[in-house]
Amino acid sequence: MSPDVRPRVTHPLGDGCEHLGSGRDPISRYPEGTTLQRPRPGRTYHQRGGARAAVSLTALLSLSLTGCGVAGLGGDGDDGGGDAGSAAGAAAVAGIDCADAGKVQGTGSSAQQNAMKYWIKHYQRACPKVRIAYNPIGSGAGGAQFLRGATAFGGSDSALKPDEVERSKDVCRGGRAIDLPMVGGPIAIGYDVPGLDDLVLDAPTLAKIFDRKITDWDDPEIGRLNPGAELPAMPIRPVHRSDDSGTTQNFQAYLAGAAPAVWPHPVAKSWQGRGGASASGSSGVASEVTSGVGAIGYFELSFARARQIKTVSVDTGAPAPVAPTPATASKGIAAARVAGQGKDMKLKFRYDASAPDAYPIVQVTYEIVCDKGNQKTTLPALKSFLTYTASKVGQKDLSRLNYAPLPESVAGQVRDVVDTLS
């Protein structure tokens, strides 16, 4: 197989999303100048060519955000973070070095979907000749599609495993897949307990709650961490991800690293604890938490902020419990070190650290790319887009979207590696 040709696959989600991750441009089915309007129940729509056709490219991809979950071509929809503002957008546009043309498709982590919407919106405002699409189908599915050669990059909240690196050599002809950290943030623990506005938990207590060893909110171990709080005699309903997820892997890595005597399960993208409810994607877990009294679940901070979900402060042994914020997560990420080999930039975290104001349950989303063997038709646009996302301009407004910007020492290394992609 030529290094510039990758196999086409069927999108695993189906339901009208088959074109995503299949190697086909999700927009190319519509004539140039086609505009789409949101369909209304009970109406039949007929496509007409030319500038008078019924559908805008932006509206098409905005629809995909609720249907297939695609971000692309400057869609303004936002499921969890909000826009950092027009002034920030103008600054972002000013800092972009555009490719001449190209179409770049990515799939993967839902943790970074709000950052991707923001980046794509501002990148394509500056670079209208380049088309970027990102479908947040989860880290596991996104990594699998990249390893099948279906996408130009995959978003994953966990680094590649050795067997995945080996498999990537079939796609990255003459090279291998590498991990590029791009966006960080806290994994918030959200809960819905009436009358309980502040809640402190530590790693052992969280491990017991999510492993169904603590099953009621008035348990003495929870009371010990919350003196004076009126804890209700109410069952705890823990919620976890049903899909393979880097967020799940990072949360379980925290439990295993900070409470190894209590959490005996392996660290994996699939949920390893016992019992509890489940939902697909971070948005699904957030919805489950808000739909049932007594629920508790884990997801990115942007989802908690957007839906006004109360979050747990974590007792790390520091002088005061630490709440999840972009600033406290940045301090947690700053303690990580680069553990990858060669151009790979896998990070290793310390989950048992007790530095003041350092939130311990953090994750970094990696963009998985080929160091060599990228498709010639997508490489210039891929490098241009990733250079922007790792730039000071691309990173500086992430905190307003409830993400933690990468330390410049890490972001600078990412830009250096992106520059060498071939």
N, C-alpha and C positions, 0 to 999 in steps of 0.2 A: 504494500500500500504506500502510495506517495506520502511524504511527510506533510504535504499540504492538503491532504484529503483525510477527513475523519468520518467514521461510520455514523449513520443516522439512526436514531433510536426513537421509540415511542415514549411519550411522556408518561410516567407512572401514575399520574393523577387522573388521566382521562378527563371525562366530563367537559369536553371542549377545549382542554388545555394541551391537546396532543402536539400542537406545533411548537410548544415551548421545550427547549432542550433537545429538540429533534434534529438540530442542524439547519432548520429552516428559519428564515427571518419571519417573526410573528406579524410583521407589518406588510410584507411583500405581497400578500394575497390581495391587497387593496390597491387600486390604481393611484398613480401620483395625483395629489390634489383631493383625494377622497376624504370626506369628513363624516364622522360617526356621531350620532346622538344616542343618549341613554334610551334603550328600548322601554316601552311602556306595556304593562300587561294588557293582553287582549288586542294589541295592534299588530298588523303585519307590515314589515318594512321591505322595501325593494331598493337594491343598490342601483345608483345611477352614476355614470362615469363623470370625470371632469371635476371642475371646481365646485359644481352645484351638487355633487354627490352628498349623501346624507351623513358623513361622519368625520370628526376631527381626530387626528392621530393621538393627540393628548387625551381626548375623552376615551378613546379605545383603550389606552393603557391604564387610565384611571379606573375604567370598568374592570380591567384585569386585576386591579388591586383587591377588589372585593370578590372577584370570581376566581382567577388563577393566581392572584397575588403578585402580579408583575409590576415592577417600577421601571419606568422608562420614558424617554423623550420628554422629560420635563413635567411629568404628571404632578399636580399639586396636591393630590390626595395624601393624607397622612393618618396612619392607623395608631400612632402612639406617641409621636414626638412633637409635632408642630413645626412650623417654619421658623427659621432663625431671623427672618426679616429681610425686607428688600434691600436695606443698606448692606447687610452681610452678603446678600446675593450679588450686589454690584462689586463688592470687594473680591468675591470668589471669581467672578467673571474676569476681573482684571488680572488675576494671577494664573491663568490657564494658558499653556502652550499647546494649541490645537494640532491634531493630525489633520491631513488634507481631506481624508474620507475614511470610511470603514464602518462595519457593523460588528458589535461585540455583544455576545450573549453570555450571561452568567446565571448560575442558580446556586442555592444553598441556604446558609444560615438565615433564620428569621430574626436572630438577634440584631443583625445589622440592617434590617430592611428600612428602618427610618433614616439611618445615615445614608443608605444607598439612594433613597428617594431624593434626599437633599443634594447629594453629590451629582446625581444624574441631571436633576433639574438645572443646577447652575452650570454644569459642564456643557450641556447641550444648548443652554442660552448663549454660551460663548462659542460653541463649536457646532453649528446647526448641520454641518455636512457629515457629522459622525452620529451614528445611532447606537445607543447603549440600552440594553434591556436586562433586568435582573428579576428572577422569580424566587421568592423566599420559601422554598419547599422543604427546608430543613437541612442541617449539615450532612446527615447521612446520605440523603438522596442527591444533594448537590455534589458531594464528593464522588458518588458513584457515577453520575452523569459526566463529570469531568474525566474520570478514569476510562469511560467508554468513548471519549473523544467527541462528546456531543456539545461541549461548551468551551469558550475561550478561557474561562476561569471558574473556580468553584469557591464559594464562601463556606468556611467551616470554623466552628468554635473550638475545635480541637485539632492538634497537629496530625500530620500523616503518620500512619504506622509503617514499620519497615516493609511489610508485605504490600502495602499500598504504593510505597515508593518504587518497589520492584515492578509492580503492575504498570506503573505510569510510564515506564520505559517503552512500552508498546505505542503509547500516544505521543510522548515527547521524544521523537526520533533523534538519537544522538545525545540525549540529555535525560532529565528526570524531573518529576514534580517537586516543587519547593513550597514552603510555607512563608508567607509574607504577612506579619501582623499589621493590621490596618486600623482597627477601631477597638477601643477597650470600653469597659463599663462594669458596673456592679450588677450582680444577680440579686435582685431584691426578693425578700421573702414577704409576700403580701398575705394579709389575713382579713377576715370579716367576722368580728366578734362585737356585738352591740355593747356600747358603753365602755369599751376598752380602747382608748385612743392611743395609748402608749404601751408598747410591749417589748420586753428585753428577753432574748433567749441566747444560749450559748451553744457551742458545737455539739456537746453530748446530748443536750435536750432536743435540739433540732433533729439529731440522728434518731433519737428514740421516737419522736413524733412521726417522722416520715417512715419509720420501720414498724409503726403500730405498737410500740412498747409503752408509749404514753398515749392514752386515748381520750382523756377528758381535760377540758381547759382549767379545771380547778385542781389539777394534779399538784402535789406538794413541791415537785421540782420546778414547776413553772412559778409557783408562789414564792419560792426562795429567791428567784431572780427578779421578782416584781413585788417587793414588800409594800404593803398598803393598798395594792390594787384589788378591786373587787372582781375576782375571777368567777365567771358563771359555771354552774354545774351543767355543762353542755358538752356533747361529744365533739371531738376534733375530727374534721373531715379533710385529710391531706389529699392534695391533688398533684399529680405528676404528669409529665409528658408521655403520650402514647406512642409518639414517633421517635425514631432514632434522632438524637439531638446532642449537639455539642454543649448546649446549655445544661442538659442533664449530666453529661460527662463532667463538666466543670463543677457542678454542684456536688456530685458524688465524690469528686476528687477532694473538694473541701472537707466533706464529712469524713472521708477516709484519712485525710492528712491531719485534720485537727481533732478528730475523735476516733482514732483507730481501734480502741478497745470496745467501742460501742457500735461502730459501723463496720461489720465484717465482710461487706460485699465488694466484689471487684468494681473497678472504675471502668465504666463503659458508656457508650452513647445510648444504650437501652436501659430502661429503669430496672434496678436490681433490688429495690426494697420490697417489703411485703404489704400487700393490700393497698387501699386507698383508691380514690377516683382518678381518672385519667382523661386527657384531652389532647388534641393535636395542635402543635404550635404554641408559641408563647401567648398569642392572642386567645387561643382556646383555653389555656390554663387560667389566664386572667378572667375570662368570662365565667369559668366554673367557680372561681373564688367569689365573684360578686353575685353569683346566682344561688348560693346556698349559705345560710348562716352557720358559722362555726368552721368555715373552710380556711385552709392555708395552702399556699402554693408558691412556686418559684418562677420568676420571669425577669426580663430586663426592666430596669427602672423606668424606661419610657412608657411602658404599658401601665405601670402603677400610677405614674403621674397623670397620664391621659385619662385614666378611668377613676382617679381619686381613690385609689386603694391604699389603705393604711399599711405601713411596712414595719418590719421588725428591726430594732437596733440590736447589734450583736455584741455580747460581752466577750471580748478577746483576752481579758486579763489586763488591758490597758486601764489607766485611771478612770475612764468613763466609757460606757457603751458607745458603739460607733454606728451611726445611721448611714444608709446607702445614699451617697451623693456623687456627682462626677468628681468633686475634689477629693473625697475620702477614697474613692476607687483609684484615682490617679496615684495616690500615695501607696496603695496596695500594689498596683502594677509596677511602680518604681522599684520595688524590692525584687522584681523578677530579674533573671539573667538569661541571656541568649545561650541556648543549649544545643542548637542545631549545628550541623556540620556543613562546611563549604558555604554555599549561598543560602542554605536553609536557615530560617530565622525563628525556629521554634523557641518559645519562652518557657522557663521553669519557674513556678511560683512557690512562695513559702506560705503555707496555709496556717501554720501555727505561730506566726509572728504576732507580737502584741504591741507594736509601735502605736503611739497616740494618734488618733484620728486616721488610722489606716484601716479601711474596710476590707475584710479578708475574703469575702466571697466575690471574686472578680473573674472575668474572662476576657480574652482577646479573640476577636474574630480574624482569622487568617484568610487571605486570598491565595488560593492554590493555583499556581501557574507552572508552565514548563520553563525551566531555565534555558533550554534549547529545544528546537523543533516546533516552535509556535507556527501557526499558519501565517503565511506571508500576507494574506489579505486582511488579517485582523491585527497583526503585530503592532503596526504604528499606532492605531487607535487604542489598543490595549495599553501600550506603554504611556501614551499621552494621558489616558484616563487615570491609571494607577499613580503616575507621577503627581497628578493633581490631588488625588485623594490622600496621598502621603505628605503633601506639601504643608507648609505653615498655614497657607490660606485655606486649604481643605480641612485641616485639623482644628483650626482655632475656634470655630463656632460649634463644635460637637457638644461641648458642655451645655449649650442652650437646647440641645436635643436630648439631654440626659445621658450622654455618653462621656467617657473619659478620654480626652485627647492623649495620643501617644507621647511619651517623653521625646523631646527632640533628638536625643541621643539614639533612640530606636528608629524614629521616623526618618532621620538622615541616612541611616544604614539601609532602610527599605528603599529610599529613592536611589541610592547607589546601586542596589541590586537590580531594580527595575530598569535602570539605564543599560544594564548588560544583557537583558533578555534578548534572545535571538531565535 
